[in-house]
C-alpha cells in the first residue's frame, strides 16, 4: 500500500497516510473559504485508521454549520497552518479531513473529480471535474445561510 507524508509550514506537524483517499474534492463553501483564507479548500478525506500523526502540537477550534454539524479544525500551534479537520456527520465522521496543500511533493497526487458548493465559487475559478454540485448532495440546512458566518458553536 502506498504511503504519502505531509505536514505544516514550519515542519512541526507531520503525518503519514496509507493508500488512496476515500474522496478528494474542491469545496467552495463559505466555511472552507474562511477556514483557508482563500477562494476554496482542497479537501482530502482519508479513513481515520489510515492516518498516522507523526509529530506536532495542535490547537483545536470548533464550530457548528447551519446544517447542525460540528467541525473540529486542528492547526499547528507553532505556525498556524490548518492541517486536519473532522465533521461529526456521516459520511465524514469516520474520515480525517486533511488540507490538500499539506502533502509533500509530489503535491496534489490525488485525483480531484468533484467540486461542491459551486454556488459560492469565485468568478475567477474554473476547474475541470466529473461532478459539480451547487451545494453538497447531503446538504440539509437546519437554518438558512447567514450573510456572515460565525465560528461560535
C-alpha positions as CSV (number, residue, x, y, z in Angstrom):
1,X,0.0,0.0,0.0
2,X,1.4,3.4,-1.0
3,X,2.1,6.0,1.7
4,X,2.2,9.7,1.5
5,X,3.5,12.1,4.1
6,X,3.0,15.8,4.7
7,X,2.9,18.5,7.3
8,X,2.6,22.1,8.2
9,X,4.6,25.2,7.0
10,X,7.1,25.1,9.9
11,X,7.5,21.3,9.8
12,X,6.5,20.7,13.5
13,X,3.3,18.8,12.5
14,X,3.9,15.7,10.4
15,X,1.6,12.9,9.2
16,X,1.5,9.8,7.1
17,X,-1.4,8.4,5.2
18,X,-1.7,4.9,3.7
19,X,-3.4,4.2,0.4
20,X,-5.7,6.4,-1.7
21,X,-8.1,8.9,-0.1
22,X,-11.7,8.0,0.3
23,X,-12.6,11.2,-1.5
24,X,-10.8,14.4,-2.6
25,X,-12.7,17.5,-3.8
26,X,-12.6,21.2,-4.2
27,X,-15.0,22.9,-1.7
28,X,-16.2,26.5,-2.4
29,X,-18.4,26.7,0.7
30,X,-18.1,29.9,2.9
31,X,-16.7,27.7,5.7
32,X,-13.8,26.5,3.6
33,X,-13.2,29.9,2.2
34,X,-12.9,31.4,5.7
35,X,-11.1,28.3,7.1
36,X,-8.4,28.6,4.4
37,X,-8.5,32.4,3.8
38,X,-8.8,31.6,0.1
39,X,-11.4,31.1,-2.7
40,X,-11.8,27.3,-1.9
41,X,-10.5,24.5,0.1
42,X,-8.8,21.4,-1.2
43,X,-10.3,18.6,0.9
44,X,-8.7,15.2,1.1
45,X,-10.6,12.6,3.2
46,X,-8.8,9.5,4.5
47,X,-10.2,6.8,6.8
48,X,-9.1,7.7,10.4
49,X,-7.3,4.3,10.8
50,X,-5.1,5.0,7.8
51,X,-3.7,8.4,9.1
52,X,-0.7,8.4,11.5
53,X,0.1,11.6,13.2
54,X,3.9,11.6,13.5
55,X,4.6,14.8,15.4
56,X,3.5,18.3,16.4
57,X,1.3,20.2,18.8
58,X,-2.1,21.3,17.6
59,X,-4.7,23.9,18.5
60,X,-8.3,22.9,18.2
61,X,-11.1,25.1,17.1
62,X,-14.7,24.0,16.6
63,X,-17.9,25.5,15.1
64,X,-21.3,24.4,14.1
65,X,-22.6,24.8,10.5
66,X,-26.1,25.8,9.5
67,X,-26.7,22.1,8.9
68,X,-26.1,21.4,12.6
69,X,-22.8,19.6,12.0
70,X,-19.8,20.3,14.3
71,X,-16.5,20.8,12.7
72,X,-13.2,20.3,14.7
73,X,-10.3,22.1,13.0
74,X,-6.8,21.4,14.1
75,X,-4.0,23.9,13.3
76,X,-0.2,23.8,14.1
77,X,0.3,25.6,17.4
78,X,3.6,27.0,16.1
79,X,2.8,28.3,12.6
80,X,-1.0,28.2,12.4
81,X,-1.3,26.0,9.3
82,X,-4.7,24.3,9.2
83,X,-3.8,20.7,8.7
84,X,-6.8,18.5,9.9
85,X,-10.5,18.6,10.5
86,X,-13.3,16.2,11.3
87,X,-17.0,16.6,10.9
88,X,-19.5,14.8,13.2
89,X,-21.8,13.7,10.4
90,X,-21.9,10.8,8.0
91,X,-20.1,10.0,5.8
92,X,-17.3,12.2,7.2
93,X,-17.4,11.0,10.9
94,X,-15.1,8.1,10.1
95,X,-12.8,10.2,7.9
96,X,-9.9,12.5,8.6
97,X,-10.1,15.7,6.5
98,X,-6.6,16.9,5.5
99,X,-5.7,20.1,3.8
100,X,-4.7,19.1,0.3
101,X,-1.7,21.5,0.1
102,X,-0.1,20.0,3.2
103,X,1.1,16.9,1.4
104,X,4.8,16.7,0.5
105,X,5.8,16.7,-3.2
106,X,4.7,15.4,-5.5
107,X,1.9,17.7,-4.3
108,X,-1.7,17.1,-5.4
109,X,-1.0,13.4,-6.2
110,X,-4.7,12.5,-5.6
111,X,-7.3,12.9,-8.3
112,X,-9.8,15.8,-7.9
113,X,-13.0,14.7,-9.6
114,X,-15.6,16.7,-7.7
115,X,-16.4,20.3,-6.6
116,X,-19.1,21.2,-4.1
117,X,-20.8,24.4,-3.1
118,X,-20.2,25.8,-6.6
119,X,-22.9,28.4,-5.8
120,X,-20.3,30.3,-3.9
121,X,-17.4,29.6,-6.3
122,X,-15.3,32.8,-7.1
123,X,-15.9,34.0,-10.6
124,X,-12.2,33.6,-11.4
125,X,-12.1,29.9,-10.5
126,X,-12.6,27.2,-13.1
127,X,-11.7,23.6,-12.7
128,X,-12.5,20.5,-14.8
129,X,-14.2,17.9,-12.7
130,X,-16.5,15.0,-13.3
131,X,-19.1,16.3,-10.8
132,X,-20.1,19.7,-9.8
133,X,-22.8,20.5,-7.1
134,X,-24.4,23.8,-6.3
135,X,-24.3,22.8,-2.6
136,X,-23.5,19.2,-1.5
137,X,-25.6,16.1,-2.1
138,X,-26.0,15.7,1.6
139,X,-26.6,19.4,2.4
140,X,-29.7,19.7,4.6
141,X,-29.5,23.0,6.5
142,X,-31.4,23.3,9.7
143,X,-31.4,27.1,9.3
144,X,-30.9,29.4,6.4
145,X,-27.4,30.5,5.3
146,X,-26.2,33.7,7.1
147,X,-24.6,36.6,5.4
148,X,-21.6,36.5,7.8
149,X,-20.6,33.1,9.3
150,X,-19.6,32.8,12.9
151,X,-17.2,30.2,14.3
152,X,-19.0,30.0,17.7
153,X,-21.0,26.8,18.1
